Amino acid sequence: MSTARDHDWVKSSYSAQGGGSCVEWAPSIAAASRIVPVRDSKDTTLPCVSVSAEAWSAFVGSLKG
């Protein structure tokens, strides 16, 4: 069984480019399960937080507004 650590992670375009607030998510897991794992890219050994695809979409949508 694979874990979130085994998947490709994508850094959010909202993360600071200078290494500040960096958040990553795993789109391959989201596509397969409709659960979006999110983690701190500065310390990938920490556990990820998982949210529903709907909640993630609402969150990202609120950032665009």
WOMO-V463995 format. One record per pair of residues at least 6 apart in sequence whose ideal C-beta (glycine too) atoms are under 6 Angstrom apart, sorted by sequence separation. I is the first residue (numbers start at 1). J is the second residue. If there is no record, write none. Layout:
I|J + I|J
This chain:
15|21 + 30|36 + 40|46 + 15|22 + 15|23 + 29|37 + 39|48 + 38|48 + 12|23 + 25|36 + 26|37 + 37|48 + 38|49 + 11|24 + 25|38 + 37|50 + 9|24 + 10|25 + 24|39 + 35|50 + 36|51 + 9|26 + 10|27 + 24|41 + 36|53 + 7|26 + 22|41 + 34|53 + 22|42 + 36|56 + 7|28 + 4|26 + 7|29 + 30|53 + 11|41 + 4|37 + 4|48 + 14|63
